[in-house]
């Protein structure tokens, strides 16, 4: 299977959850967020900038993250995103939902396994 075939499309809302989880480690700019998700997934999940930035704006509108200007590792101006208290709460809620969802899918795919 090629790398292209191994990549998975993200379910709607999943990218938001992955962004929140990534920001749990601390503030980061967009490129770092995308790279962290790719590394954590062994490069199975590829985050395109055309999906990432609308998701970041959506999360900001919901007050789940905030942003501030700063300098990146290579001294370029960048916007750094940070998880809010409300975002931490949503992350916990959505992670719990995801765990239940994944367990349910597992039971359907592998009936009889404990």
Jmol script that loads the backbone (N, CA, C; Angstrom):
load data "model"
ATOM      1  N   UNK A   1       0.844  -1.170   0.000  1.00  0.00           N
ATOM      2  CA  UNK A   1       0.000   0.000   0.000  1.00  0.00           C
ATOM      3  C   UNK A   1       0.895   1.241   0.000  1.00  0.00           C
ATOM      4  N   UNK A   2       0.630   2.174  -0.905  1.00  0.00           N
ATOM      5  CA  UNK A   2       1.426   3.394  -0.982  1.00  0.00           C
ATOM      6  C   UNK A   2       1.086   4.339   0.166  1.00  0.00           C
ATOM      7  N   UNK A   3       1.936   5.325   0.366  1.00  0.00           N
ATOM      8  CA  UNK A   3       1.682   6.320   1.406  1.00  0.00           C
ATOM      9  C   UNK A   3       0.370   7.036   1.135  1.00  0.00           C
ATOM     10  N   UNK A   4       0.120   7.338  -0.128  1.00  0.00           N
ATOM     11  CA  UNK A   4      -1.131   8.011  -0.480  1.00  0.00           C
ATOM     12  C   UNK A   4      -2.337   7.153  -0.095  1.00  0.00           C
ATOM     13  N   UNK A   5      -2.263   5.867  -0.337  1.00  0.00           N
ATOM     14  CA  UNK A   5      -3.374   4.976  -0.014  1.00  0.00           C
ATOM     15  C   UNK A   5      -3.536   4.804   1.490  1.00  0.00           C
ATOM     16  N   UNK A   6      -2.438   4.926   2.238  1.00  0.00           N
ATOM     17  CA  UNK A   6      -2.489   4.723   3.677  1.00  0.00           C
ATOM     18  C   UNK A   6      -3.071   5.924   4.417  1.00  0.00           C
ATOM     19  N   UNK A   7      -3.068   7.077   3.786  1.00  0.00           N
ATOM     20  CA  UNK A   7      -3.620   8.267   4.421  1.00  0.00           C
ATOM     21  C   UNK A   7      -5.120   8.119   4.576  1.00  0.00           C
ATOM     22  N   UNK A   8      -5.617   8.606   5.677  1.00  0.00           N
ATOM     23  CA  UNK A   8      -7.043   8.509   5.954  1.00  0.00           C
ATOM     24  C   UNK A   8      -7.681   9.882   5.905  1.00  0.00           C
ATOM     25  N   UNK A   9      -8.910   9.940   5.433  1.00  0.00           N
ATOM     26  CA  UNK A   9      -9.629  11.192   5.499  1.00  0.00           C
ATOM     27  C   UNK A   9     -10.187  11.333   6.907  1.00  0.00           C
ATOM     28  N   UNK A  10     -10.131  12.541   7.428  1.00  0.00           N
ATOM     29  CA  UNK A  10     -10.620  12.787   8.771  1.00  0.00           C
ATOM     30  C   UNK A  10     -12.135  12.932   8.767  1.00  0.00           C
ATOM     31  N   UNK A  11     -12.778  12.316   9.741  1.00  0.00           N
ATOM     32  CA  UNK A  11     -14.203  12.509   9.910  1.00  0.00           C
ATOM     33  C   UNK A  11     -14.464  13.946  10.289  1.00  0.00           C
ATOM     34  N   UNK A  12     -15.621  14.448   9.894  1.00  0.00           N
ATOM     35  CA  UNK A  12     -15.964  15.825  10.235  1.00  0.00           C
ATOM     36  C   UNK A  12     -15.876  16.018  11.744  1.00  0.00           C
ATOM     37  N   UNK A  13     -15.210  17.068  12.180  1.00  0.00           N
ATOM     38  CA  UNK A  13     -15.054  17.347  13.598  1.00  0.00           C
ATOM     39  C   UNK A  13     -13.808  16.726  14.205  1.00  0.00           C
ATOM     40  N   UNK A  14     -13.246  15.733  13.561  1.00  0.00           N
ATOM     41  CA  UNK A  14     -12.071  15.062  14.103  1.00  0.00           C
ATOM     42  C   UNK A  14     -10.853  15.979  14.089  1.00  0.00           C
ATOM     43  N   UNK A  15     -10.715  16.783  13.053  1.00  0.00           N
ATOM     44  CA  UNK A  15      -9.586  17.703  12.986  1.00  0.00           C
ATOM     45  C   UNK A  15      -9.623  18.672  14.161  1.00  0.00           C
ATOM     46  N   UNK A  16     -10.806  19.158  14.504  1.00  0.00           N
ATOM     47  CA  UNK A  16     -10.928  20.055  15.648  1.00  0.00           C
ATOM     48  C   UNK A  16     -10.414  19.387  16.918  1.00  0.00           C
ATOM     49  N   UNK A  17     -10.800  18.161  17.120  1.00  0.00           N
ATOM     50  CA  UNK A  17     -10.358  17.408  18.296  1.00  0.00           C
ATOM     51  C   UNK A  17      -8.839  17.233  18.288  1.00  0.00           C
ATOM     52  N   UNK A  18      -8.270  16.908  17.148  1.00  0.00           N
ATOM     53  CA  UNK A  18      -6.824  16.721  17.044  1.00  0.00           C
ATOM     54  C   UNK A  18      -6.068  18.024  17.302  1.00  0.00           C
ATOM     55  N   UNK A  19      -6.622  19.129  16.840  1.00  0.00           N
ATOM     56  CA  UNK A  19      -6.000  20.426  17.106  1.00  0.00           C
ATOM     57  C   UNK A  19      -6.030  20.725  18.600  1.00  0.00           C
ATOM     58  N   UNK A  20      -7.186  20.539  19.223  1.00  0.00           N
ATOM     59  CA  UNK A  20      -7.295  20.790  20.667  1.00  0.00           C
ATOM     60  C   UNK A  20      -6.300  19.920  21.430  1.00  0.00           C
ATOM     61  N   UNK A  21      -6.195  18.662  21.051  1.00  0.00           N
ATOM     62  CA  UNK A  21      -5.272  17.742  21.729  1.00  0.00           C
ATOM     63  C   UNK A  21      -3.829  18.193  21.543  1.00  0.00           C
ATOM     64  N   UNK A  22      -3.497  18.638  20.366  1.00  0.00           N
ATOM     65  CA  UNK A  22      -2.140  19.105  20.092  1.00  0.00           C
ATOM     66  C   UNK A  22      -1.814  20.337  20.928  1.00  0.00           C
ATOM     67  N   UNK A  23      -2.768  21.244  21.064  1.00  0.00           N
ATOM     68  CA  UNK A  23      -2.540  22.468  21.824  1.00  0.00           C
ATOM     69  C   UNK A  23      -2.529  22.235  23.334  1.00  0.00           C
ATOM     70  N   UNK A  24      -2.939  21.057  23.760  1.00  0.00           N
ATOM     71  CA  UNK A  24      -2.873  20.726  25.185  1.00  0.00           C
ATOM     72  C   UNK A  24      -1.422  20.779  25.670  1.00  0.00           C
ATOM     73  N   UNK A  25      -0.485  20.512  24.787  1.00  0.00           N
ATOM     74  CA  UNK A  25       0.943  20.526  25.135  1.00  0.00           C
ATOM     75  C   UNK A  25       1.485  21.944  25.278  1.00  0.00           C
ATOM     76  N   UNK A  26       0.771  22.917  24.743  1.00  0.00           N
ATOM     77  CA  UNK A  26       1.211  24.307  24.832  1.00  0.00           C
ATOM     78  C   UNK A  26       0.946  25.043  23.538  1.00  0.00           C
ATOM     79  N   UNK A  27       1.145  26.372  23.535  1.00  0.00           N
ATOM     80  CA  UNK A  27       0.887  27.180  22.338  1.00  0.00           C
ATOM     81  C   UNK A  27       1.732  26.724  21.149  1.00  0.00           C
ATOM     82  N   UNK A  28       1.157  26.855  19.963  1.00  0.00           N
ATOM     83  CA  UNK A  28       1.860  26.461  18.742  1.00  0.00           C
ATOM     84  C   UNK A  28       1.296  27.238  17.563  1.00  0.00           C
ATOM     85  N   UNK A  29       2.100  27.401  16.534  1.00  0.00           N
ATOM     86  CA  UNK A  29       1.605  28.027  15.307  1.00  0.00           C
ATOM     87  C   UNK A  29       1.111  26.940  14.362  1.00  0.00           C
ATOM     88  N   UNK A  30       0.415  27.352  13.317  1.00  0.00           N
ATOM     89  CA  UNK A  30      -0.258  26.416  12.423  1.00  0.00           C
ATOM     90  C   UNK A  30       0.628  25.318  11.869  1.00  0.00           C
ATOM     91  N   UNK A  31       1.796  25.681  11.374  1.00  0.00           N
ATOM     92  CA  UNK A  31       2.695  24.675  10.793  1.00  0.00           C
ATOM     93  C   UNK A  31       3.080  23.628  11.838  1.00  0.00           C
ATOM     94  N   UNK A  32       3.346  24.061  13.056  1.00  0.00           N
ATOM     95  CA  UNK A  32       3.719  23.140  14.128  1.00  0.00           C
ATOM     96  C   UNK A  32       2.559  22.214  14.482  1.00  0.00           C
ATOM     97  N   UNK A  33       1.346  22.749  14.502  1.00  0.00           N
ATOM     98  CA  UNK A  33       0.163  21.930  14.802  1.00  0.00           C
ATOM     99  C   UNK A  33       0.017  20.829  13.757  1.00  0.00           C
ATOM    100  N   UNK A  34       0.067  21.217  12.483  1.00  0.00           N
ATOM    101  CA  UNK A  34      -0.078  20.235  11.396  1.00  0.00           C
ATOM    102  C   UNK A  34       1.019  19.177  11.481  1.00  0.00           C
ATOM    103  N   UNK A  35       2.243  19.607  11.700  1.00  0.00           N
ATOM    104  CA  UNK A  35       3.372  18.686  11.773  1.00  0.00           C
ATOM    105  C   UNK A  35       3.233  17.735  12.967  1.00  0.00           C
ATOM    106  N   UNK A  36       2.795  18.243  14.101  1.00  0.00           N
ATOM    107  CA  UNK A  36       2.631  17.402  15.294  1.00  0.00           C
ATOM    108  C   UNK A  36       1.580  16.320  15.068  1.00  0.00           C
ATOM    109  N   UNK A  37       0.489  16.660  14.403  1.00  0.00           N
ATOM    110  CA  UNK A  37      -0.558  15.672  14.112  1.00  0.00           C
ATOM    111  C   UNK A  37      -0.009  14.610  13.158  1.00  0.00           C
ATOM    112  N   UNK A  38       0.717  15.039  12.155  1.00  0.00           N
ATOM    113  CA  UNK A  38       1.300  14.097  11.198  1.00  0.00           C
ATOM    114  C   UNK A  38       2.286  13.157  11.879  1.00  0.00           C
ATOM    115  N   UNK A  39       3.154  13.699  12.716  1.00  0.00           N
ATOM    116  CA  UNK A  39       4.132  12.855  13.422  1.00  0.00           C
ATOM    117  C   UNK A  39       3.454  11.885  14.383  1.00  0.00           C
ATOM    118  N   UNK A  40       2.497  12.377  15.149  1.00  0.00           N
ATOM    119  CA  UNK A  40       1.816  11.526  16.134  1.00  0.00           C
ATOM    120  C   UNK A  40       1.050  10.382  15.469  1.00  0.00           C
ATOM    121  N   UNK A  41       0.619  10.589  14.231  1.00  0.00           N
ATOM    122  CA  UNK A  41      -0.137   9.552  13.517  1.00  0.00           C
ATOM    123  C   UNK A  41       0.759   8.712  12.611  1.00  0.00           C
ATOM    124  N   UNK A  42       2.079   8.792  12.800  1.00  0.00           N
ATOM    125  CA  UNK A  42       3.022   8.107  11.912  1.00  0.00           C
ATOM    126  C   UNK A  42       2.790   8.484  10.456  1.00  0.00           C
ATOM    127  N   UNK A  43       2.446   9.737  10.255  1.00  0.00           N
ATOM    128  CA  UNK A  43       2.228  10.341   8.946  1.00  0.00           C
ATOM    129  C   UNK A  43       1.068   9.735   8.168  1.00  0.00           C
ATOM    130  N   UNK A  44       0.163   9.074   8.874  1.00  0.00           N
ATOM    131  CA  UNK A  44      -1.051   8.572   8.224  1.00  0.00           C
ATOM    132  C   UNK A  44      -2.018   9.734   8.002  1.00  0.00           C
ATOM    133  N   UNK A  45      -2.098  10.628   8.976  1.00  0.00           N
ATOM    134  CA  UNK A  45      -2.979  11.789   8.870  1.00  0.00           C
ATOM    135  C   UNK A  45      -2.174  12.976   8.366  1.00  0.00           C
ATOM    136  N   UNK A  46      -2.529  13.480   7.212  1.00  0.00           N
ATOM    137  CA  UNK A  46      -1.876  14.640   6.621  1.00  0.00           C
ATOM    138  C   UNK A  46      -2.843  15.812   6.722  1.00  0.00           C
ATOM    139  N   UNK A  47      -2.426  16.876   7.385  1.00  0.00           N
ATOM    140  CA  UNK A  47      -3.290  18.033   7.594  1.00  0.00           C
ATOM    141  C   UNK A  47      -2.941  19.103   6.561  1.00  0.00           C
ATOM    142  N   UNK A  48      -3.871  19.350   5.677  1.00  0.00           N
ATOM    143  CA  UNK A  48      -3.674  20.360   4.635  1.00  0.00           C
ATOM    144  C   UNK A  48      -3.993  21.736   5.203  1.00  0.00           C
ATOM    145  N   UNK A  49      -3.249  22.739   4.772  1.00  0.00           N
ATOM    146  CA  UNK A  49      -3.458  24.100   5.261  1.00  0.00           C
ATOM    147  C   UNK A  49      -4.860  24.599   4.927  1.00  0.00           C
ATOM    148  N   UNK A  50      -5.421  24.119   3.827  1.00  0.00           N
ATOM    149  CA  UNK A  50      -6.778  24.496   3.443  1.00  0.00           C
ATOM    150  C   UNK A  50      -7.832  23.974   4.394  1.00  0.00           C
ATOM    151  N   UNK A  51      -7.500  22.980   5.191  1.00  0.00           N
ATOM    152  CA  UNK A  51      -8.400  22.462   6.225  1.00  0.00           C
ATOM    153  C   UNK A  51      -8.027  23.002   7.596  1.00  0.00           C
ATOM    154  N   UNK A  52      -6.719  23.157   7.830  1.00  0.00           N
ATOM    155  CA  UNK A  52      -6.236  23.563   9.147  1.00  0.00           C
ATOM    156  C   UNK A  52      -6.705  24.960   9.538  1.00  0.00           C
ATOM    157  N   UNK A  53      -6.476  25.939   8.675  1.00  0.00           N
ATOM    158  CA  UNK A  53      -6.766  27.315   9.066  1.00  0.00           C
ATOM    159  C   UNK A  53      -8.260  27.599   9.233  1.00  0.00           C
ATOM    160  N   UNK A  54      -9.137  27.058   8.401  1.00  0.00           N
ATOM    161  CA  UNK A  54     -10.569  27.225   8.697  1.00  0.00           C
ATOM    162  C   UNK A  54     -10.954  26.584  10.048  1.00  0.00           C
ATOM    163  N   UNK A  55     -10.332  25.452  10.374  1.00  0.00           N
ATOM    164  CA  UNK A  55     -10.606  24.802  11.659  1.00  0.00           C
ATOM    165  C   UNK A  55     -10.122  25.678  12.815  1.00  0.00           C
ATOM    166  N   UNK A  56      -8.940  26.278  12.669  1.00  0.00           N
ATOM    167  CA  UNK A  56      -8.428  27.166  13.718  1.00  0.00           C
ATOM    168  C   UNK A  56      -9.352  28.368  13.911  1.00  0.00           C
ATOM    169  N   UNK A  57      -9.835  28.936  12.821  1.00  0.00           N
ATOM    170  CA  UNK A  57     -10.761  30.070  12.922  1.00  0.00           C
ATOM    171  C   UNK A  57     -12.078  29.652  13.576  1.00  0.00           C
ATOM    172  N   UNK A  58     -12.554  28.469  13.225  1.00  0.00           N
ATOM    173  CA  UNK A  58     -13.793  27.951  13.824  1.00  0.00           C
ATOM    174  C   UNK A  58     -13.618  27.778  15.334  1.00  0.00           C
ATOM    175  N   UNK A  59     -12.484  27.223  15.749  1.00  0.00           N
ATOM    176  CA  UNK A  59     -12.222  27.019  17.178  1.00  0.00           C
ATOM    177  C   UNK A  59     -12.077  28.347  17.916  1.00  0.00           C
ATOM    178  N   UNK A  60     -11.523  29.348  17.244  1.00  0.00           N
ATOM    179  CA  UNK A  60     -11.423  30.675  17.860  1.00  0.00           C
ATOM    180  C   UNK A  60     -12.810  31.291  18.036  1.00  0.00           C
ATOM    181  N   UNK A  61     -13.677  31.137  17.038  1.00  0.00           N
ATOM    182  CA  UNK A  61     -15.047  31.674  17.134  1.00  0.00           C
ATOM    183  C   UNK A  61     -15.804  31.042  18.295  1.00  0.00           C
ATOM    184  N   UNK A  62     -15.493  29.788  18.591  1.00  0.00           N
ATOM    185  CA  UNK A  62     -16.150  29.082  19.692  1.00  0.00           C
ATOM    186  C   UNK A  62     -15.466  29.340  21.037  1.00  0.00           C
ATOM    187  N   UNK A  63     -14.446  30.179  21.039  1.00  0.00           N
ATOM    188  CA  UNK A  63     -13.658  30.512  22.237  1.00  0.00           C
ATOM    189  C   UNK A  63     -12.985  29.287  22.856  1.00  0.00           C
ATOM    190  N   UNK A  64     -12.625  28.325  22.009  1.00  0.00           N
ATOM    191  CA  UNK A  64     -11.927  27.125  22.479  1.00  0.00           C
ATOM    192  C   UNK A  64     -10.420  27.321  22.425  1.00  0.00           C
ATOM    193  N   UNK A  65      -9.987  28.252  21.568  1.00  0.00           N
ATOM    194  CA  UNK A  65      -8.573  28.629  21.485  1.00  0.00           C
ATOM    195  C   UNK A  65      -8.485  30.146  21.335  1.00  0.00           C
ATOM    196  N   UNK A  66      -7.323  30.685  21.652  1.00  0.00           N
ATOM    197  CA  UNK A  66      -7.019  32.096  21.414  1.00  0.00           C
ATOM    198  C   UNK A  66      -5.753  32.142  20.581  1.00  0.00           C
ATOM    199  N   UNK A  67      -5.403  33.333  20.124  1.00  0.00           N
ATOM    200  CA  UNK A  67      -4.163  33.460  19.353  1.00  0.00           C
ATOM    201  C   UNK A  67      -3.451  34.751  19.720  1.00  0.00           C
ATOM    202  N   UNK A  68      -2.153  34.741  19.511  1.00  0.00           N
ATOM    203  CA  UNK A  68      -1.362  35.960  19.662  1.00  0.00           C
ATOM    204  C   UNK A  68      -0.173  35.880  18.715  1.00  0.00           C
ATOM    205  N   UNK A  69       0.304  37.047  18.315  1.00  0.00           N
ATOM    206  CA  UNK A  69       1.443  37.129  17.406  1.00  0.00           C
ATOM    207  C   UNK A  69       2.740  36.825  18.151  1.00  0.00           C
ATOM    208  N   UNK A  70       3.676  36.219  17.445  1.00  0.00           N
ATOM    209  CA  UNK A  70       4.981  35.926  18.014  1.00  0.00           C
ATOM    210  C   UNK A  70       5.952  35.590  16.903  1.00  0.00           C
ATOM    211  N   UNK A  71       7.144  35.141  17.277  1.00  0.00           N
ATOM    212  CA  UNK A  71       8.163  34.753  16.309  1.00  0.00           C
ATOM    213  C   UNK A  71       8.318  33.241  16.308  1.00  0.00           C
ATOM    214  N   UNK A  72       8.367  32.679  15.117  1.00  0.00           N
ATOM    215  CA  UNK A  72       8.565  31.237  14.972  1.00  0.00           C
ATOM    216  C   UNK A  72      10.021  30.885  15.229  1.00  0.00           C
ATOM    217  N   UNK A  73      10.326  29.600  15.135  1.00  0.00           N
ATOM    218  CA  UNK A  73      11.695  29.114  15.366  1.00  0.00           C
ATOM    219  C   UNK A  73      12.703  29.754  14.421  1.00  0.00           C
ATOM    220  N   UNK A  74      12.246  30.137  13.228  1.00  0.00           N
ATOM    221  CA  UNK A  74      13.158  30.742  12.245  1.00  0.00           C
ATOM    222  C   UNK A  74      12.972  32.265  12.153  1.00  0.00           C
ATOM    223  N   UNK A  75      12.531  32.853  13.271  1.00  0.00           N
ATOM    224  CA  UNK A  75      12.375  34.310  13.410  1.00  0.00           C
ATOM    225  C   UNK A  75      11.403  34.937  12.415  1.00  0.00           C
ATOM    226  N   UNK A  76      10.399  34.201  12.029  1.00  0.00           N
ATOM    227  CA  UNK A  76       9.330  34.749  11.185  1.00  0.00           C
ATOM    228  C   UNK A  76       8.129  35.042  12.061  1.00  0.00           C
ATOM    229  N   UNK A  77       7.415  36.093  11.704  1.00  0.00           N
ATOM    230  CA  UNK A  77       6.183  36.391  12.445  1.00  0.00           C
ATOM    231  C   UNK A  77       5.190  35.268  12.224  1.00  0.00           C
ATOM    232  N   UNK A  78       4.542  34.872  13.296  1.00  0.00           N
ATOM    233  CA  UNK A  78       3.566  33.786  13.206  1.00  0.00           C
ATOM    234  C   UNK A  78       2.489  34.008  14.254  1.00  0.00           C
ATOM    235  N   UNK A  79       1.345  33.420  14.008  1.00  0.00           N
ATOM    236  CA  UNK A  79       0.256  33.461  14.966  1.00  0.00           C
ATOM    237  C   UNK A  79       0.325  32.175  15.786  1.00  0.00           C
ATOM    238  N   UNK A  80       0.397  32.316  17.085  1.00  0.00           N
ATOM    239  CA  UNK A  80       0.455  31.174  17.992  1.00  0.00           C
ATOM    240  C   UNK A  80      -0.919  30.961  18.619  1.00  0.00           C
ATOM    241  N   UNK A  81      -1.372  29.730  18.590  1.00  0.00           N
ATOM    242  CA  UNK A  81      -2.689  29.372  19.114  1.00  0.00           C
ATOM    243  C   UNK A  81      -2.528  28.706  20.470  1.00  0.00           C
ATOM    244  N   UNK A  82      -3.483  28.994  21.351  1.00  0.00           N
ATOM    245  CA  UNK A  82      -3.418  28.483  22.723  1.00  0.00           C
ATOM    246  C   UNK A  82      -4.797  27.996  23.147  1.00  0.00           C
ATOM    247  N   UNK A  83      -4.824  26.881  23.850  1.00  0.00           N
ATOM    248  CA  UNK A  83      -6.055  26.295  24.364  1.00  0.00           C
ATOM    249  C   UNK A  83      -6.598  27.151  25.505  1.00  0.00           C
ATOM    250  N   UNK A  84      -7.907  27.395  25.514  1.00  0.00           N
ATOM    251  CA  UNK A  84      -8.549  28.123  26.609  1.00  0.00           C
ATOM    252  C   UNK A  84      -9.085  27.127  27.636  1.00  0.00           C
ATOM    253  N   UNK A  85      -9.557  27.631  28.756  1.00  0.00           N
ATOM    254  CA  UNK A  85     -10.181  26.766  29.765  1.00  0.00           C
ATOM    255  C   UNK A  85     -11.381  26.055  29.147  1.00  0.00           C
ATOM    256  N   UNK A  86     -12.159  26.802  28.394  1.00  0.00           N
ATOM    257  CA  UNK A  86     -13.320  26.207  27.705  1.00  0.00           C
ATOM    258  C   UNK A  86     -12.865  25.134  26.712  1.00  0.00           C
ATOM    259  N   UNK A  87     -11.744  25.382  26.041  1.00  0.00           N
ATOM    260  CA  UNK A  87     -11.193  24.414  25.100  1.00  0.00           C
ATOM    261  C   UNK A  87     -10.741  23.139  25.792  1.00  0.00           C
ATOM    262  N   UNK A  88     -10.146  23.277  26.981  1.00  0.00           N
ATOM    263  CA  UNK A  88      -9.727  22.087  27.744  1.00  0.00           C
ATOM    264  C   UNK A  88     -10.935  21.238  28.137  1.00  0.00           C
ATOM    265  N   UNK A  89     -11.998  21.917  28.525  1.00  0.00           N
ATOM    266  CA  UNK A  89     -13.225  21.202  28.897  1.00  0.00           C
ATOM    267  C   UNK A  89     -13.808  20.478  27.678  1.00  0.00           C
ATOM    268  N   UNK A  90     -13.854  21.167  26.534  1.00  0.00           N
ATOM    269  CA  UNK A  90     -14.380  20.547  25.310  1.00  0.00           C
ATOM    270  C   UNK A  90     -13.513  19.374  24.887  1.00  0.00           C
ATOM    271  N   UNK A  91     -12.185  19.505  25.037  1.00  0.00           N
ATOM    272  CA  UNK A  91     -11.273  18.423  24.695  1.00  0.00           C
ATOM    273  C   UNK A  91     -11.597  17.179  25.520  1.00  0.00           C
ATOM    274  N   UNK A  92     -11.808  17.347  26.812  1.00  0.00           N
ATOM    275  CA  UNK A  92     -12.147  16.201  27.678  1.00  0.00           C
ATOM    276  C   UNK A  92     -13.467  15.568  27.246  1.00  0.00           C
ATOM    277  N   UNK A  93     -14.463  16.396  26.963  1.00  0.00           N
ATOM    278  CA  UNK A  93     -15.775  15.885  26.543  1.00  0.00           C
ATOM    279  C   UNK A  93     -15.684  15.129  25.224  1.00  0.00           C
ATOM    280  N   UNK A  94     -15.017  15.731  24.249  1.00  0.00           N
ATOM    281  CA  UNK A  94     -14.928  15.125  22.921  1.00  0.00           C
ATOM    282  C   UNK A  94     -14.045  13.879  22.911  1.00  0.00           C
ATOM    283  N   UNK A  95     -13.020  13.859  23.748  1.00  0.00           N
ATOM    284  CA  UNK A  95     -12.179  12.668  23.849  1.00  0.00           C
ATOM    285  C   UNK A  95     -12.994  11.501  24.400  1.00  0.00           C
ATOM    286  N   UNK A  96     -13.826  11.773  25.393  1.00  0.00           N
ATOM    287  CA  UNK A  96     -14.694  10.741  25.960  1.00  0.00           C
ATOM    288  C   UNK A  96     -15.665  10.209  24.899  1.00  0.00           C
ATOM    289  N   UNK A  97     -16.262  11.113  24.130  1.00  0.00           N
ATOM    290  CA  UNK A  97     -17.173  10.703  23.051  1.00  0.00           C
ATOM    291  C   UNK A  97     -16.428   9.855  22.015  1.00  0.00           C
ATOM    292  N   UNK A  98     -15.210  10.313  21.652  1.00  0.00           N
ATOM    293  CA  UNK A  98     -14.422   9.584  20.655  1.00  0.00           C
ATOM    294  C   UNK A  98     -14.104   8.175  21.145  1.00  0.00           C
ATOM    295  N   UNK A  99     -13.729   8.038  22.412  1.00  0.00           N
ATOM    296  CA  UNK A  99     -13.417   6.725  22.969  1.00  0.00           C
ATOM    297  C   UNK A  99     -14.620   5.795  22.881  1.00  0.00           C
ATOM    298  N   UNK A 100     -15.812   6.310  23.200  1.00  0.00           N
ATOM    299  CA  UNK A 100     -17.029   5.492  23.107  1.00  0.00           C
ATOM    300  C   UNK A 100     -17.329   5.122  21.657  1.00  0.00           C
ATOM    301  N   UNK A 101     -17.154   6.086  20.761  1.00  0.00           N
ATOM    302  CA  UNK A 101     -17.390   5.865  19.333  1.00  0.00           C
ATOM    303  C   UNK A 101     -16.449   4.791  18.790  1.00  0.00           C
ATOM    304  N   UNK A 102     -15.156   4.925  19.075  1.00  0.00           N
ATOM    305  CA  UNK A 102     -14.166   3.960  18.584  1.00  0.00           C
ATOM    306  C   UNK A 102     -14.426   2.568  19.145  1.00  0.00           C
ATOM    307  N   UNK A 103     -14.815   2.480  20.422  1.00  0.00           N
ATOM    308  CA  UNK A 103     -15.120   1.179  21.023  1.00  0.00           C
ATOM    309  C   UNK A 103     -16.333   0.544  20.337  1.00  0.00           C
ATOM    310  N   UNK A 104     -17.337   1.361  20.033  1.00  0.00           N
ATOM    311  CA  UNK A 104     -18.531   0.841  19.363  1.00  0.00           C
ATOM    312  C   UNK A 104     -18.206   0.325  17.962  1.00  0.00           C
ATOM    313  N   UNK A 105     -17.400   1.068  17.218  1.00  0.00           N
ATOM    314  CA  UNK A 105     -16.985   0.626  15.881  1.00  0.00           C
ATOM    315  C   UNK A 105     -16.198  -0.679  15.997  1.00  0.00           C
ATOM    316  N   UNK A 106     -15.313  -0.758  16.974  1.00  0.00           N
ATOM    317  CA  UNK A 106     -14.529  -1.980  17.199  1.00  0.00           C
ATOM    318  C   UNK A 106     -15.422  -3.185  17.465  1.00  0.00           C
ATOM    319  N   UNK A 107     -16.496  -2.978  18.235  1.00  0.00           N
ATOM    320  CA  UNK A 107     -17.402  -4.103  18.518  1.00  0.00           C
ATOM    321  C   UNK A 107     -18.117  -4.571  17.265  1.00  0.00           C
ATOM    322  N   UNK A 108     -18.435  -3.644  16.357  1.00  0.00           N
ATOM    323  CA  UNK A 108     -19.112  -4.011  15.105  1.00  0.00           C
ATOM    324  C   UNK A 108     -18.118  -4.725  14.179  1.00  0.00           C
ATOM    325  N   UNK A 109     -16.909  -4.234  14.093  1.00  0.00           N
ATOM    326  CA  UNK A 109     -15.915  -4.822  13.187  1.00  0.00           C
ATOM    327  C   UNK A 109     -15.383  -6.170  13.661  1.00  0.00           C
ATOM    328  N   UNK A 110     -15.332  -6.342  14.979  1.00  0.00           N
ATOM    329  CA  UNK A 110     -14.779  -7.561  15.554  1.00  0.00           C
ATOM    330  C   UNK A 110     -15.739  -8.140  16.597  1.00  0.00           C
ATOM    331  N   UNK A 111     -16.894  -8.612  16.149  1.00  0.00           N
ATOM    332  CA  UNK A 111     -17.861  -9.141  17.115  1.00  0.00           C
ATOM    333  C   UNK A 111     -17.293 -10.351  17.861  1.00  0.00           C
ATOM    334  N   UNK A 112     -17.592 -10.424  19.125  1.00  0.00           N
ATOM    335  CA  UNK A 112     -17.152 -11.566  19.923  1.00  0.00           C
ATOM    336  C   UNK A 112     -15.802 -11.392  20.570  1.00  0.00           C
ATOM    337  N   UNK A 113     -15.022 -10.376  20.176  1.00  0.00           N
ATOM    338  CA  UNK A 113     -13.738 -10.139  20.824  1.00  0.00           C
ATOM    339  C   UNK A 113     -13.963  -9.285  22.074  1.00  0.00           C
ATOM    340  N   UNK A 114     -13.268  -9.605  23.118  1.00  0.00           N
ATOM    341  CA  UNK A 114     -13.480  -8.842  24.365  1.00  0.00           C
ATOM    342  C   UNK A 114     -12.553  -7.671  24.454  1.00  0.00           C
TER     343      UNK A 114
END
end "model"
wireframe off; spacefill off
backbone 0.3
color backbone group
